[in-house]
Amino acid sequence: LKVVDGAFKKYNESADSSVQIIKSDFIIAANDQTGNDEMLKQFKESKVNLQVVRALDTAVLIEKDQNTKAHGLIFPQKMMNDVLVVMDIGPGYIKEYNDKCENESDKILMFDRIVSVKGEVGKAANLKKLLEKATGKFQLGIQRPCS
């Protein structure tokens, strides 16, 4: 995975490899502002200080039988790259899975990135198709900000 041309690539050229920006990193604050809308506004400023954290890779085991309703996950209309970003969780078997979880860290959360379905990786549109067709027990690979 590589960082494309721009400010991050320029930063990486002079930064120690241990603190270089990588594709899976999460921006959690821009100029001390959090939340997507607030952070996006900061990129109009002449200087932007970012707080970036590494992704934590985890997996959840989901079970869906043939008669179960839809997953209920909402994704961006324009899906990019090799991840599905969870924008919201509506009624469906994922919400039912979350409701049974005792620990918050075991749940699928808003803004989690689904990186694999049934062990398969690929473009976001393909991951979505795999998720929609999945039945039985299957694993979802998840990335979220490391806390």
Contacts in CASP RR format, 6 or more apart in sequence:
PFRMAT RR
TARGET T0000
AUTHOR 0000-0000-0000
METHOD contacts of the structure
MODEL  1
LKVVDGAFKKYNESADSSVQIIKSDFIIAANDQTGNDEMLKQFKESKVNL
QVVRALDTAVLIEKDQNTKAHGLIFPQKMMNDVLVVMDIGPGYIKEYNDK
CENESDKILMFDRIVSVKGEVGKAANLKKLLEKATGKFQLGIQRPCS
1 22 0 8 1.000
1 23 0 8 1.000
1 24 0 8 1.000
2 23 0 8 1.000
3 9 0 8 1.000
3 12 0 8 1.000
3 20 0 8 1.000
3 21 0 8 1.000
3 22 0 8 1.000
3 23 0 8 1.000
8 21 0 8 1.000
11 20 0 8 1.000
11 21 0 8 1.000
12 20 0 8 1.000
12 21 0 8 1.000
15 21 0 8 1.000
21 52 0 8 1.000
22 54 0 8 1.000
24 54 0 8 1.000
24 55 0 8 1.000
24 143 0 8 1.000
25 52 0 8 1.000
25 53 0 8 1.000
25 54 0 8 1.000
25 55 0 8 1.000
26 52 0 8 1.000
26 53 0 8 1.000
26 54 0 8 1.000
26 55 0 8 1.000
26 144 0 8 1.000
26 145 0 8 1.000
27 39 0 8 1.000
27 50 0 8 1.000
27 51 0 8 1.000
27 52 0 8 1.000
28 34 0 8 1.000
28 51 0 8 1.000
28 52 0 8 1.000
28 53 0 8 1.000
28 145 0 8 1.000
29 39 0 8 1.000
29 50 0 8 1.000
29 51 0 8 1.000
30 38 0 8 1.000
30 39 0 8 1.000
30 40 0 8 1.000
30 42 0 8 1.000
30 43 0 8 1.000
30 48 0 8 1.000
30 49 0 8 1.000
30 50 0 8 1.000
30 51 0 8 1.000
31 42 0 8 1.000
31 45 0 8 1.000
31 48 0 8 1.000
31 49 0 8 1.000
32 49 0 8 1.000
33 39 0 8 1.000
33 41 0 8 1.000
33 42 0 8 1.000
42 48 0 8 1.000
53 145 0 8 1.000
53 146 0 8 1.000
53 147 0 8 1.000
54 146 0 8 1.000
55 113 0 8 1.000
55 143 0 8 1.000
55 144 0 8 1.000
55 145 0 8 1.000
55 146 0 8 1.000
56 143 0 8 1.000
56 144 0 8 1.000
56 145 0 8 1.000
56 146 0 8 1.000
56 147 0 8 1.000
57 115 0 8 1.000
57 141 0 8 1.000
57 142 0 8 1.000
57 143 0 8 1.000
58 105 0 8 1.000
58 141 0 8 1.000
58 142 0 8 1.000
58 143 0 8 1.000
58 144 0 8 1.000
59 139 0 8 1.000
59 140 0 8 1.000
59 141 0 8 1.000
59 142 0 8 1.000
60 97 0 8 1.000
60 106 0 8 1.000
60 108 0 8 1.000
60 139 0 8 1.000
60 140 0 8 1.000
60 141 0 8 1.000
60 142 0 8 1.000
61 137 0 8 1.000
61 138 0 8 1.000
61 139 0 8 1.000
62 93 0 8 1.000
62 94 0 8 1.000
62 97 0 8 1.000
62 134 0 8 1.000
62 137 0 8 1.000
62 138 0 8 1.000
62 139 0 8 1.000
62 140 0 8 1.000
63 97 0 8 1.000
63 136 0 8 1.000
63 137 0 8 1.000
63 138 0 8 1.000
64 71 0 8 1.000
64 93 0 8 1.000
64 134 0 8 1.000
64 135 0 8 1.000
64 136 0 8 1.000
64 138 0 8 1.000
65 135 0 8 1.000
65 136 0 8 1.000
66 135 0 8 1.000
68 92 0 8 1.000
68 93 0 8 1.000
69 91 0 8 1.000
69 92 0 8 1.000
69 93 0 8 1.000
70 92 0 8 1.000
70 93 0 8 1.000
70 132 0 8 1.000
71 92 0 8 1.000
71 93 0 8 1.000
71 94 0 8 1.000
71 131 0 8 1.000
71 132 0 8 1.000
72 89 0 8 1.000
72 90 0 8 1.000
72 91 0 8 1.000
72 92 0 8 1.000
72 93 0 8 1.000
72 94 0 8 1.000
72 95 0 8 1.000
73 84 0 8 1.000
73 86 0 8 1.000
73 88 0 8 1.000
73 89 0 8 1.000
73 90 0 8 1.000
73 94 0 8 1.000
73 108 0 8 1.000
73 131 0 8 1.000
74 86 0 8 1.000
74 87 0 8 1.000
74 88 0 8 1.000
74 89 0 8 1.000
74 90 0 8 1.000
75 84 0 8 1.000
75 85 0 8 1.000
75 86 0 8 1.000
75 87 0 8 1.000
75 124 0 8 1.000
75 128 0 8 1.000
76 85 0 8 1.000
76 87 0 8 1.000
79 85 0 8 1.000
79 124 0 8 1.000
79 125 0 8 1.000
79 128 0 8 1.000
80 124 0 8 1.000
81 123 0 8 1.000
81 124 0 8 1.000
82 115 0 8 1.000
82 121 0 8 1.000
82 122 0 8 1.000
82 123 0 8 1.000
82 124 0 8 1.000
82 127 0 8 1.000
83 113 0 8 1.000
83 114 0 8 1.000
83 115 0 8 1.000
83 124 0 8 1.000
83 127 0 8 1.000
83 143 0 8 1.000
84 113 0 8 1.000
84 114 0 8 1.000
84 124 0 8 1.000
84 127 0 8 1.000
84 128 0 8 1.000
84 131 0 8 1.000
85 111 0 8 1.000
85 112 0 8 1.000
85 113 0 8 1.000
85 114 0 8 1.000
86 108 0 8 1.000
86 109 0 8 1.000
86 110 0 8 1.000
86 111 0 8 1.000
86 112 0 8 1.000
86 113 0 8 1.000
86 114 0 8 1.000
87 110 0 8 1.000
87 111 0 8 1.000
88 110 0 8 1.000
89 95 0 8 1.000
89 98 0 8 1.000
89 108 0 8 1.000
89 110 0 8 1.000
94 108 0 8 1.000
97 107 0 8 1.000
97 108 0 8 1.000
98 107 0 8 1.000
98 108 0 8 1.000
101 107 0 8 1.000
108 140 0 8 1.000
108 142 0 8 1.000
109 144 0 8 1.000
111 144 0 8 1.000
112 142 0 8 1.000
112 143 0 8 1.000
112 144 0 8 1.000
113 142 0 8 1.000
113 143 0 8 1.000
113 144 0 8 1.000
114 127 0 8 1.000
114 131 0 8 1.000
114 140 0 8 1.000
114 141 0 8 1.000
114 142 0 8 1.000
115 121 0 8 1.000
115 127 0 8 1.000
115 141 0 8 1.000
115 142 0 8 1.000
115 143 0 8 1.000
116 127 0 8 1.000
116 139 0 8 1.000
116 140 0 8 1.000
116 141 0 8 1.000
117 127 0 8 1.000
117 130 0 8 1.000
117 131 0 8 1.000
117 134 0 8 1.000
117 138 0 8 1.000
117 139 0 8 1.000
117 140 0 8 1.000
117 141 0 8 1.000
118 130 0 8 1.000
118 134 0 8 1.000
118 138 0 8 1.000
118 139 0 8 1.000
119 139 0 8 1.000
119 141 0 8 1.000
120 126 0 8 1.000
120 127 0 8 1.000
120 130 0 8 1.000
121 127 0 8 1.000
131 140 0 8 1.000
END
